Amino acid sequence: MKQNIARWFAIISVTTLLSGCAWEVGGGPQHVTKPPTAGQQLIDLQKAKEAGAITDAEYQAKKAKILESK
């Protein structure tokens, strides 16, 4: 009788321990990145224009698209 109780206690303990580990592996904090704001997009766009990465025409077109989507 005592062996059965000890066996069941061991099984329950191991099961509880393993389920806790599995929960912790997949249940950690989630890092969600937010899309940039319109203001940040405009700042980045201005920097790209100043660096010569885009032309003035591209800058104006992308700026208009950002402003009309917000």
N, CA, C and O atoms as CSV, one atom per row, in Angstrom:
chain,resi,resn,atom,element,x,y,z
A,1,MET,N,N,0.828,-1.185,0.000
A,1,MET,CA,C,0.000,0.000,0.000
A,1,MET,C,C,0.877,1.256,0.000
A,1,MET,O,O,0.640,2.180,-0.778
A,2,LYS,N,N,1.893,1.287,0.875
A,2,LYS,CA,C,2.774,2.448,0.939
A,2,LYS,C,C,3.554,2.604,-0.360
A,2,LYS,O,O,3.854,3.721,-0.781
A,3,GLN,N,N,3.886,1.462,-1.002
A,3,GLN,CA,C,4.612,1.527,-2.267
A,3,GLN,C,C,3.733,2.143,-3.356
A,3,GLN,O,O,4.228,2.906,-4.184
A,4,ASN,N,N,2.445,1.824,-3.366
A,4,ASN,CA,C,1.525,2.392,-4.350
A,4,ASN,C,C,1.401,3.903,-4.168
A,4,ASN,O,O,1.400,4.657,-5.142
A,5,ILE,N,N,1.297,4.335,-2.924
A,5,ILE,CA,C,1.193,5.770,-2.641
A,5,ILE,C,C,2.463,6.479,-3.079
A,5,ILE,O,O,2.408,7.543,-3.696
A,6,ALA,N,N,3.604,5.887,-2.759
A,6,ALA,CA,C,4.890,6.487,-3.139
A,6,ALA,C,C,5.032,6.524,-4.658
A,6,ALA,O,O,5.527,7.510,-5.203
A,7,ARG,N,N,4.610,5.476,-5.344
A,7,ARG,CA,C,4.686,5.415,-6.805
A,7,ARG,C,C,3.805,6.495,-7.428
A,7,ARG,O,O,4.240,7.209,-8.332
A,8,TRP,N,N,2.572,6.614,-6.946
A,8,TRP,CA,C,1.658,7.630,-7.484
A,8,TRP,C,C,2.162,9.040,-7.193
A,8,TRP,O,O,2.044,9.935,-8.029
A,9,PHE,N,N,2.708,9.224,-6.033
A,9,PHE,CA,C,3.280,10.526,-5.693
A,9,PHE,C,C,4.427,10.872,-6.643
A,9,PHE,O,O,4.534,12.008,-7.103
A,10,ALA,N,N,5.278,9.893,-6.933
A,10,ALA,CA,C,6.406,10.105,-7.851
A,10,ALA,C,C,5.901,10.426,-9.255
A,10,ALA,O,O,6.421,11.336,-9.901
A,11,ILE,N,N,4.908,9.703,-9.732
A,11,ILE,CA,C,4.351,9.934,-11.072
A,11,ILE,C,C,3.740,11.326,-11.166
A,11,ILE,O,O,3.970,12.044,-12.140
A,12,ILE,N,N,2.974,11.703,-10.174
A,12,ILE,CA,C,2.338,13.024,-10.173
A,12,ILE,C,C,3.384,14.127,-10.086
A,12,ILE,O,O,3.253,15.160,-10.743
A,13,SER,N,N,4.417,13.916,-9.284
A,13,SER,CA,C,5.475,14.921,-9.145
A,13,SER,C,C,6.216,15.127,-10.460
A,13,SER,O,O,6.445,16.263,-10.875
A,14,VAL,N,N,6.587,14.037,-11.110
A,14,VAL,CA,C,7.306,14.121,-12.378
A,14,VAL,C,C,6.429,14.780,-13.445
A,14,VAL,O,O,6.896,15.636,-14.196
A,15,THR,N,N,5.177,14.386,-13.506
A,15,THR,CA,C,4.253,14.972,-14.484
A,15,THR,C,C,4.097,16.470,-14.260
A,15,THR,O,O,4.117,17.249,-15.213
A,16,THR,N,N,3.944,16.864,-13.031
A,16,THR,CA,C,3.802,18.286,-12.701
A,16,THR,C,C,5.060,19.057,-13.064
A,16,THR,O,O,4.986,20.148,-13.630
A,17,LEU,N,N,6.202,18.497,-12.742
A,17,LEU,CA,C,7.478,19.139,-13.053
A,17,LEU,C,C,7.648,19.314,-14.556
A,17,LEU,O,O,7.998,20.399,-15.020
A,18,LEU,N,N,7.401,18.255,-15.317
A,18,LEU,CA,C,7.578,18.314,-16.768
A,18,LEU,C,C,6.581,19.255,-17.430
A,18,LEU,O,O,6.933,19.964,-18.373
A,19,SER,N,N,5.355,19.272,-16.952
A,19,SER,CA,C,4.375,20.178,-17.558
A,19,SER,C,C,4.722,21.635,-17.251
A,19,SER,O,O,4.459,22.521,-18.064
A,20,GLY,N,N,5.307,21.881,-16.089
A,20,GLY,CA,C,5.753,23.236,-15.758
A,20,GLY,C,C,6.885,23.682,-16.651
A,20,GLY,O,O,6.926,24.840,-17.068
A,21,CYS,N,N,7.805,22.784,-16.953
A,21,CYS,CA,C,8.924,23.120,-17.846
A,21,CYS,C,C,8.418,23.386,-19.250
A,21,CYS,O,O,8.852,24.341,-19.895
A,22,ALA,N,N,7.515,22.565,-19.727
A,22,ALA,CA,C,6.980,22.750,-21.078
A,22,ALA,C,C,6.229,24.068,-21.171
A,22,ALA,O,O,6.311,24.764,-22.183
A,23,TRP,N,N,5.512,24.405,-20.136
A,23,TRP,CA,C,4.769,25.671,-20.134
A,23,TRP,C,C,5.743,26.838,-20.193
A,23,TRP,O,O,5.498,27.812,-20.905
A,24,GLU,N,N,6.830,26.756,-19.464
A,24,GLU,CA,C,7.799,27.843,-19.408
A,24,GLU,C,C,8.532,28.008,-20.733
A,24,GLU,O,O,8.851,29.133,-21.119
A,25,VAL,N,N,8.805,26.918,-21.435
A,25,VAL,CA,C,9.523,26.999,-22.704
A,25,VAL,C,C,8.724,27.801,-23.719
A,25,VAL,O,O,9.277,28.676,-24.385
A,26,GLY,N,N,7.448,27.521,-23.846
A,26,GLY,CA,C,6.637,28.215,-24.844
A,26,GLY,C,C,5.844,29.374,-24.287
A,26,GLY,O,O,5.236,30.121,-25.053
A,27,GLY,N,N,5.830,29.544,-23.000
A,27,GLY,CA,C,4.968,30.549,-22.410
A,27,GLY,C,C,5.686,31.807,-21.950
A,27,GLY,O,O,5.154,32.561,-21.135
A,28,GLY,N,N,6.888,32.041,-22.465
A,28,GLY,CA,C,7.645,33.223,-22.064
A,28,GLY,C,C,7.041,34.492,-22.637
A,28,GLY,O,O,6.063,34.439,-23.382
A,29,PRO,N,N,7.618,35.622,-22.293
A,29,PRO,CA,C,7.082,36.898,-22.784
A,29,PRO,C,C,7.225,37.018,-24.300
A,29,PRO,O,O,8.209,36.567,-24.886
A,30,GLN,N,N,6.257,37.614,-24.898
A,30,GLN,CA,C,6.247,37.828,-26.345
A,30,GLN,C,C,6.685,39.257,-26.632
A,30,GLN,O,O,6.188,40.198,-26.014
A,31,HIS,N,N,7.604,39.419,-27.556
A,31,HIS,CA,C,8.060,40.746,-27.941
A,31,HIS,C,C,7.396,41.116,-29.258
A,31,HIS,O,O,7.671,40.519,-30.299
A,32,VAL,N,N,6.538,42.087,-29.198
A,32,VAL,CA,C,5.815,42.519,-30.377
A,32,VAL,C,C,6.347,43.883,-30.779
A,32,VAL,O,O,6.390,44.813,-29.974
A,33,THR,N,N,6.747,43.985,-32.019
A,33,THR,CA,C,7.233,45.278,-32.492
A,33,THR,C,C,6.076,46.046,-33.114
A,33,THR,O,O,5.256,45.481,-33.838
A,34,LYS,N,N,6.023,47.309,-32.829
A,34,LYS,CA,C,4.979,48.165,-33.376
A,34,LYS,C,C,5.478,48.777,-34.679
A,34,LYS,O,O,6.668,49.061,-34.816
A,35,PRO,N,N,4.585,48.981,-35.628
A,35,PRO,CA,C,5.011,49.645,-36.865
A,35,PRO,C,C,5.400,51.095,-36.558
A,35,PRO,O,O,4.879,51.695,-35.618
A,36,PRO,N,N,6.317,51.653,-37.352
A,36,PRO,CA,C,6.738,53.034,-37.084
A,36,PRO,C,C,5.577,54.009,-37.281
A,36,PRO,O,O,4.690,53.786,-38.106
A,37,THR,N,N,5.604,55.081,-36.514
A,37,THR,CA,C,4.569,56.106,-36.649
A,37,THR,C,C,4.802,56.887,-37.933
A,37,THR,O,O,5.866,56.803,-38.547
A,38,ALA,N,N,3.795,57.643,-38.325
A,38,ALA,CA,C,3.929,58.476,-39.530
A,38,ALA,C,C,5.061,59.475,-39.340
A,38,ALA,O,O,5.814,59.744,-40.276
A,39,GLY,N,N,5.185,60.020,-38.153
A,39,GLY,CA,C,6.253,60.975,-37.868
A,39,GLY,C,C,7.630,60.359,-38.041
A,39,GLY,O,O,8.524,60.973,-38.624
A,40,GLN,N,N,7.801,59.131,-37.527
A,40,GLN,CA,C,9.089,58.447,-37.661
A,40,GLN,C,C,9.371,58.111,-39.122
A,40,GLN,O,O,10.514,58.197,-39.572
A,41,GLN,N,N,8.336,57.730,-39.861
A,41,GLN,CA,C,8.515,57.439,-41.282
A,41,GLN,C,C,8.962,58.692,-42.035
A,41,GLN,O,O,9.819,58.622,-42.916
A,42,LEU,N,N,8.376,59.836,-41.681
A,42,LEU,CA,C,8.750,61.091,-42.342
A,42,LEU,C,C,10.189,61.489,-41.994
A,42,LEU,O,O,10.918,61.991,-42.850
A,43,ILE,N,N,10.591,61.270,-40.755
A,43,ILE,CA,C,11.965,61.564,-40.350
A,43,ILE,C,C,12.944,60.680,-41.125
A,43,ILE,O,O,13.953,61.160,-41.642
A,44,ASP,N,N,12.633,59.387,-41.199
A,44,ASP,CA,C,13.496,58.459,-41.931
A,44,ASP,C,C,13.555,58.817,-43.417
A,44,ASP,O,O,14.608,58.725,-44.049
A,45,LEU,N,N,12.426,59.221,-43.956
A,45,LEU,CA,C,12.361,59.616,-45.360
A,45,LEU,C,C,13.221,60.852,-45.609
A,45,LEU,O,O,13.944,60.919,-46.603
A,46,GLN,N,N,13.142,61.821,-44.715
A,46,GLN,CA,C,13.955,63.039,-44.836
A,46,GLN,C,C,15.446,62.702,-44.787
A,46,GLN,O,O,16.236,63.251,-45.555
A,47,LYS,N,N,15.821,61.808,-43.894
A,47,LYS,CA,C,17.222,61.394,-43.790
A,47,LYS,C,C,17.691,60.711,-45.072
A,47,LYS,O,O,18.812,60.933,-45.530
A,48,ALA,N,N,16.828,59.883,-45.643
A,48,ALA,CA,C,17.179,59.202,-46.889
A,48,ALA,C,C,17.383,60.211,-48.011
A,48,ALA,O,O,18.292,60.054,-48.826
A,49,LYS,N,N,16.547,61.243,-48.059
A,49,LYS,CA,C,16.686,62.286,-49.074
A,49,LYS,C,C,17.986,63.059,-48.870
A,49,LYS,O,O,18.722,63.309,-49.825
A,50,GLU,N,N,18.267,63.434,-47.624
A,50,GLU,CA,C,19.486,64.186,-47.312
A,50,GLU,C,C,20.748,63.376,-47.610
A,50,GLU,O,O,21.778,63.938,-47.983
A,51,ALA,N,N,20.665,62.067,-47.447
A,51,ALA,CA,C,21.815,61.199,-47.707
A,51,ALA,C,C,21.985,60.906,-49.196
A,51,ALA,O,O,22.991,60.332,-49.612
A,52,GLY,N,N,21.001,61.302,-49.990
A,52,GLY,CA,C,21.075,61.063,-51.428
A,52,GLY,C,C,20.602,59.678,-51.836
A,52,GLY,O,O,20.834,59.250,-52.967
A,53,ALA,N,N,19.951,58.983,-50.937
A,53,ALA,CA,C,19.464,57.640,-51.239
A,53,ALA,C,C,18.221,57.661,-52.124
A,53,ALA,O,O,17.956,56.707,-52.854
A,54,ILE,N,N,17.461,58.755,-52.055
A,54,ILE,CA,C,16.284,58.906,-52.908
A,54,ILE,C,C,16.284,60.309,-53.512
A,54,ILE,O,O,16.893,61.233,-52.972
A,55,THR,N,N,15.591,60.449,-54.637
A,55,THR,CA,C,15.509,61.751,-55.300
A,55,THR,C,C,14.420,62.580,-54.650
A,55,THR,O,O,13.651,62.080,-53.829
A,56,ASP,N,N,14.359,63.867,-55.025
A,56,ASP,CA,C,13.321,64.748,-54.494
A,56,ASP,C,C,11.943,64.276,-54.933
A,56,ASP,O,O,10.986,64.346,-54.162
A,57,ALA,N,N,11.841,63.795,-56.167
A,57,ALA,CA,C,10.553,63.300,-56.664
A,57,ALA,C,C,10.099,62.073,-55.872
A,57,ALA,O,O,8.923,61.956,-55.525
A,58,GLU,N,N,11.028,61.161,-55.587
A,58,GLU,CA,C,10.698,59.980,-54.780
A,58,GLU,C,C,10.291,60.405,-53.375
A,58,GLU,O,O,9.345,59.865,-52.802
A,59,TYR,N,N,11.010,61.369,-52.833
A,59,TYR,CA,C,10.701,61.886,-51.493
A,59,TYR,C,C,9.280,62.433,-51.447
A,59,TYR,O,O,8.512,62.104,-50.543
A,60,GLN,N,N,8.931,63.271,-52.425
A,60,GLN,CA,C,7.591,63.882,-52.449
A,60,GLN,C,C,6.505,62.823,-52.593
A,60,GLN,O,O,5.470,62.904,-51.930
A,61,ALA,N,N,6.729,61.832,-53.450
A,61,ALA,CA,C,5.727,60.773,-53.662
A,61,ALA,C,C,5.537,59.940,-52.398
A,61,ALA,O,O,4.406,59.657,-52.001
A,62,LYS,N,N,6.630,59.552,-51.773
A,62,LYS,CA,C,6.532,58.731,-50.557
A,62,LYS,C,C,5.946,59.529,-49.393
A,62,LYS,O,O,5.188,58.991,-48.586
A,63,LYS,N,N,6.291,60.790,-49.310
A,63,LYS,CA,C,5.757,61.659,-48.263
A,63,LYS,C,C,4.243,61.773,-48.396
A,63,LYS,O,O,3.515,61.660,-47.410
A,64,ALA,N,N,3.770,61.999,-49.634
A,64,ALA,CA,C,2.327,62.100,-49.876
A,64,ALA,C,C,1.621,60.800,-49.503
A,64,ALA,O,O,0.535,60.817,-48.924
A,65,LYS,N,N,2.248,59.676,-49.841
A,65,LYS,CA,C,1.639,58.375,-49.517
A,65,LYS,C,C,1.535,58.161,-48.012
A,65,LYS,O,O,0.525,57.655,-47.522
A,66,ILE,N,N,2.587,58.550,-47.273
A,66,ILE,CA,C,2.567,58.421,-45.807
A,66,ILE,C,C,1.477,59.308,-45.214
A,66,ILE,O,O,0.720,58.877,-44.344
A,67,LEU,N,N,1.403,60.542,-45.687
A,67,LEU,CA,C,0.436,61.484,-45.119
A,67,LEU,C,C,-1.007,61.101,-45.459
A,67,LEU,O,O,-1.912,61.337,-44.659
A,68,GLU,N,N,-1.223,60.524,-46.612
A,68,GLU,CA,C,-2.599,60.175,-46.964
A,68,GLU,C,C,-3.059,58.879,-46.294
A,68,GLU,O,O,-4.259,58.641,-46.157
A,69,SER,N,N,-2.105,58.045,-45.876
A,69,SER,CA,C,-2.486,56.794,-45.212
A,69,SER,C,C,-2.780,56.997,-43.717
A,69,SER,O,O,-3.324,56.097,-43.077
A,70,LYS,N,N,-2.439,58.139,-43.163
A,70,LYS,CA,C,-2.648,58.386,-41.727
A,70,LYS,C,C,-3.820,59.265,-41.492
A,70,LYS,O,O,-4.139,59.574,-40.344
